[in-house]
Amino acid sequence: MERMILSILVENTPGVLNRVAGLFSRRGYNIDSLTVGETNNPNISRMTVAARGMPDTLIQIEKQVKKIEDVLDVFVLDDNSSVYRELVMIKVKASAAERQDIVSIVDIFRCNIVDVAPDSLIIEATGTQSKIDGLLAMLDSFKVMEIVRTGVAGMARGLSDFDIKKMKSNRETGGISNG
């Protein structure tokens, strides 16, 4: 099984998330991670979808996503030429005696403590999936109460084909940006 990460530009309209997720559901494909957010153009959103499957299945997913009416463009993000990040918040039960050990781990991973309560800490970490997994492994000896992960977000390094098309379009239309 291989992993594929798709960066999907969609029209920011009601139901578009349901249509994309529904395609995966109807075809029996599993989504490992899904993040969605508005781009610099409020009419366009970017979805980052991570999925696993056999190579033929992943190619089929990409082709079918491109056929969805609200989809403007689809890019497969290559591991070697893309930047990926994930956000996680971790609530850890922390007695006074445990706090310094937890703070040491947080410092090593260059994370932040965003909330301190008498009996717990909330840690915020941003990084690659392996960094997040490493942090969680180090915190395994403590009582982790809750975890919230955003899922992977990614961008191609440098100027992609989409960026070049967008710059050309901006010149031709007098500076109107699509994404």
C-alpha positions as CSV (number, residue, x, y, z in Angstrom):
1,M,0.0,0.0,0.0
2,E,1.2,3.4,-0.9
3,R,0.3,6.8,0.4
4,M,-0.9,9.7,-1.8
5,I,-1.5,13.3,-0.7
6,L,-3.8,15.3,-2.9
7,S,-3.9,19.1,-2.8
8,I,-7.3,20.0,-4.2
9,L,-8.5,23.5,-5.1
10,V,-12.2,23.7,-4.9
11,E,-14.9,26.4,-5.2
12,N,-15.8,27.6,-1.7
13,T,-19.4,26.6,-2.0
14,P,-21.8,24.7,0.4
15,G,-21.6,21.0,0.0
16,V,-18.3,20.7,-1.7
17,L,-16.7,18.9,1.2
18,N,-19.5,16.4,1.2
19,R,-19.1,15.8,-2.5
20,V,-15.4,15.1,-2.2
21,A,-15.7,13.0,0.9
22,G,-18.8,11.2,-0.6
23,L,-16.7,10.2,-3.7
24,F,-14.3,8.4,-1.3
25,S,-17.1,6.8,0.6
26,R,-19.1,5.6,-2.4
27,R,-16.0,4.0,-3.9
28,G,-15.0,2.4,-0.6
29,Y,-11.8,4.4,-0.4
30,N,-10.5,5.4,3.1
31,I,-9.4,8.9,3.9
32,D,-6.4,8.9,6.3
33,S,-6.4,12.7,6.8
34,L,-8.5,15.6,5.5
35,T,-7.9,19.3,6.1
36,V,-9.8,22.1,4.5
37,G,-9.3,25.9,4.5
38,E,-10.0,29.0,2.6
39,T,-7.1,30.2,0.4
40,N,-6.1,33.9,-0.1
41,N,-9.1,34.0,-2.4
42,P,-12.3,33.7,-0.3
43,N,-14.0,32.0,-3.3
44,I,-11.5,29.1,-3.3
45,S,-10.7,26.5,-0.6
46,R,-7.8,24.1,-0.5
47,M,-8.4,20.5,0.6
48,T,-5.5,18.3,1.5
49,V,-6.5,14.7,1.4
50,A,-4.2,11.8,2.4
51,A,-5.2,8.3,1.3
52,R,-3.6,4.9,1.1
53,G,-4.1,2.2,-1.5
54,M,-2.6,0.2,-4.3
55,P,-1.0,2.4,-7.1
56,D,-3.9,1.7,-9.5
57,T,-6.5,2.7,-6.9
58,L,-4.7,5.9,-6.1
59,I,-4.5,6.9,-9.8
60,Q,-8.3,6.2,-10.0
61,I,-9.0,8.4,-7.0
62,E,-7.1,11.3,-8.5
63,K,-9.0,11.0,-11.8
64,Q,-12.3,10.7,-10.1
65,V,-11.7,13.7,-7.9
66,K,-10.8,15.8,-11.0
67,K,-14.3,15.1,-12.4
68,I,-16.2,16.6,-9.4
69,E,-18.0,19.8,-10.6
70,D,-16.6,22.1,-7.8
71,V,-13.0,20.9,-8.2
72,L,-10.8,23.5,-9.9
73,D,-7.5,21.6,-9.9
74,V,-5.9,18.6,-8.3
75,F,-2.2,18.2,-7.5
76,V,-0.5,15.1,-6.2
77,L,2.1,16.3,-3.6
78,D,5.3,14.3,-3.9
79,D,7.1,13.5,-0.7
80,N,10.5,14.7,-2.0
81,S,9.3,18.0,-3.3
82,S,6.6,19.0,-0.8
83,V,6.4,20.4,2.7
84,Y,3.9,18.7,5.1
85,R,2.8,19.9,8.6
86,E,0.4,18.7,11.1
87,L,-0.9,20.4,14.3
88,V,-1.6,18.4,17.5
89,M,-2.8,19.5,20.9
90,I,-2.2,17.0,23.7
91,K,-3.7,17.2,27.2
92,V,-1.4,15.5,29.7
93,K,-2.3,14.8,33.3
94,A,0.6,16.4,35.2
95,S,1.3,16.4,38.9
96,A,3.8,19.0,40.3
97,A,6.4,16.3,40.3
98,E,5.9,15.4,36.6
99,R,5.7,18.9,35.2
100,Q,9.5,19.4,34.8
101,D,9.9,16.1,32.9
102,I,7.1,17.0,30.6
103,V,8.4,20.6,30.1
104,S,11.8,19.0,29.1
105,I,10.2,16.8,26.5
106,V,8.2,19.8,25.1
107,D,11.5,21.8,24.9
108,I,13.3,19.1,23.0
109,F,10.5,18.9,20.5
110,R,10.3,22.7,20.2
111,C,6.6,22.6,21.2
112,N,4.6,25.0,23.2
113,I,2.6,24.6,26.4
114,V,-0.6,26.6,25.7
115,D,-2.5,25.9,28.9
116,V,-1.6,25.1,32.5
117,A,-4.1,23.8,35.0
118,P,-3.5,22.5,38.5
119,D,-3.6,18.9,37.3
120,S,-2.8,19.1,33.5
121,L,-0.9,20.7,30.7
122,I,-2.0,21.2,27.1
123,I,0.9,20.9,24.6
124,E,0.7,22.3,21.1
125,A,3.0,20.9,18.5
126,T,3.4,21.6,14.8
127,G,5.6,19.5,12.5
128,T,5.8,16.4,10.3
129,Q,3.8,13.3,11.2
130,S,7.0,11.6,12.4
131,K,7.8,14.5,14.8
132,I,4.2,14.3,16.2
133,D,4.5,10.5,16.5
134,G,7.9,10.9,18.2
135,L,6.5,13.4,20.7
136,L,3.5,11.1,21.5
137,A,6.0,8.2,22.0
138,M,8.0,10.3,24.5
139,L,4.8,11.3,26.4
140,D,3.7,7.6,26.5
141,S,5.0,7.2,30.1
142,F,2.6,10.0,31.2
143,K,-1.2,9.9,31.3
144,V,-2.4,11.5,28.0
145,M,-6.0,12.5,28.6
146,E,-6.9,13.9,25.1
147,I,-5.4,14.3,21.7
148,V,-6.6,16.5,18.8
149,R,-4.8,16.3,15.5
150,T,-5.6,18.4,12.5
151,G,-4.4,16.0,9.8
152,V,-1.7,16.7,7.3
153,A,-1.5,20.0,5.3
154,G,0.9,20.3,2.5
155,M,2.3,22.5,-0.3
156,A,4.7,21.8,-3.2
157,R,8.1,23.4,-2.8
158,G,8.9,26.3,-5.1
159,L,6.6,27.4,-7.9
160,S,4.2,24.6,-9.0
161,D,2.4,24.5,-12.4
162,F,-0.6,26.0,-10.6
163,D,1.5,29.0,-9.4
164,I,2.9,29.6,-12.8
165,K,-0.6,29.4,-14.4
166,K,-1.9,31.7,-11.7
167,M,0.8,34.3,-12.3
168,K,0.2,34.2,-16.1
169,S,-3.6,34.5,-15.5
170,N,-3.0,37.5,-13.2
171,R,-1.0,39.3,-15.9
172,E,-3.7,38.6,-18.5
173,T,-6.6,39.7,-16.2
174,G,-4.9,42.7,-14.6
175,G,-4.1,41.1,-11.3
176,I,-7.2,39.1,-10.2
177,S,-6.0,36.2,-8.1
178,N,-7.6,32.7,-8.2
179,G,-6.0,31.1,-5.2
